[in-house]
């Protein structure tokens, strides 16, 4: 991607610390090949926002976790062939780790990469992601895993009303890793 001069969209599947290390390598290559600074990163994530922290965790576990379980099945992440292709070696190790963790711990692993909680918690999580990976955009996924439409709309509207205004205040604030 760096050699092509293309920016990066992160869809969280790895610990953010691992992503930050890979991005440092990408940025080094980008500067060497293109002679300038790379574009800021775009981060994405599954979002569940609720005024009640316990409900947010329960619903995130149910729906974000439900999405993760479908992704694991769809991509056959636990299969032995996964990660054998060049450039996907990380996924081979991830498949082994996920198999060793078991289903419940695997869901918690994925949840910890996503944005869920009260509006304040969501702002904090997005700001942490932004700082770790120098992201100047965040794309939220608000409906997934069979979530009822009214719940998805409530989730998105609360995010828009209470999280977005706070995130917009970060415009112009350096997102360099803290």
N, C-alpha and C positions, 0 to 999 in steps of 0.2 A: 504494500500500500504506500509506503514511504517513497519508494522508487517511482511510483506512478504519480506522486504529488497529491494524493487523495487524503482527505481527512478521515477520522475514525469515529464510528458509532459503536458504543459499548452496550451490549446487551448482557447484563450481569449473569455470569455463570461461574465465575472464579472469584476467589477472595479479592477484595479491592486492592490489597497490598500487592498481589501478584499482577493484577492489571496495571498498577502504577509502574512496576518494574518493566513490564513489556512495553508500556508507552514510552518510558525513558529510552529504551533501545530504538523504538520507532522514531522518536524525535531526533536522536543522534543521526540515524541513517537519513532522515528527511533533510536535516541541515547539510549533511555532507553531499547529498545528491542534488538538492534543489537550491542550495545557497541561501536559504531564508528560513524563517520560522514556520513551523507547521500550523495548520488551522487549529483552533481550539477543538477539544473533544466534544462530542455530543453523547450524553449519557441517557440511557433509557431504564425503565424499571416498572415492575408491577406495583401498583399503588392501592392501598386500602386506608382510607382516612375516616376516622370517627371521633366524635368528641369524648368518647369513653375509651380509655386505653385498654381495658380488659376485653371489651367488645371488639376493638380493632385487632387485637392479637388473635382472638378466637376466629374472627371472620377472615383474617389474613391466613391463618393456618388452614381454614377450610377451603378458601378459594385460591389463594396464591399457591398453597400447598397442593391443591387439586390440579392447578395448571402444571406444576412441576411434575407431578406423578404422570400426567398425560404426556409431557415432553419426554420423560424418561422412557416410557413405553414406545412412543412414536419413533424416537431416534435410536431406540435399542441401546441405550447408554450402558446397560449392564452386560451387553453381549461382548464376547471375546474379540470380535473384529473391530470394535469401536476404537478409534484413535490410531489405527495402523497406517493411515494415509499421511504422507509428508505434510508437516505443518499442524497436524492434529494430535501430536504425541501427548500433549497435556491431557487430552480427553481419555487416552488409554489409562493413565494414572488416576484420573478422576473416576472412571468407571470402576476401577479396583477399589478406590476409597469409598465410593457410594455403596458398593456391594457389602463392604465390611461394616459400614455404619448401620445399615438397616433402614427401613422405610421412614420411621419417625425422625431419626437423626438427620436423614437426607433432606426431609422437608424443612427442618430447623436450619440446616445449612443454607438452603435456598432462601428461606425467609430472611435470614440475616443479611442477605445481599440486596434486599428490596426495600421499598419505602412504605412503611405502614405505621399507624399509630394515631395519636391526636394530631391536630393541625401543627402544634408546636413541635412535636416529635418528627413529623414529616419534613418540616422546614429544616430542622437540625440534620436529619439524615441526608437530605438533598445537598445541604451546604457541605457536609463531610465528603460526600461523593465528589462534588464540584471541586473542592480543594485537593482531593487526592489525585484527580485525573485531569485537572485544568479544563473542566467542562464549562462551556458558556451557554449550553442548552440542556434542558431535561425534557424527555418525552415520556409521559406517563401512560401506562396501560391500565384502564379502569374497569374493564369488563372482561371476564375470563372464567373458564371452568364451570360454565353453567350458572353463573351468578344471575339471580333474577334482575331484569332490566331496571326495576325501580330501585333496587339496591345499588346497581352500577351508577345510575343517574344521581342518587343521593351522595355516593362516594365522590363522583366527579364534581358535583356542584359545591360540596363542602371544600374540596381541594381548591376549586376556582375562587371561592369566596374568601377563604382564610389562609391558604398556603401560597397561592400565586402572588398576592400583593407583597408578601414578605420576601419571596424569592426575587421579585422584580426589584426590590430595594438593593439587591446584591449586584445589579448591573453596574459595571464599571469598577467593582471591587475586585481586586486581583484574585484569581482563582489558583495561583501558584500554590503548590503543596505547602502546607503549613508545617 
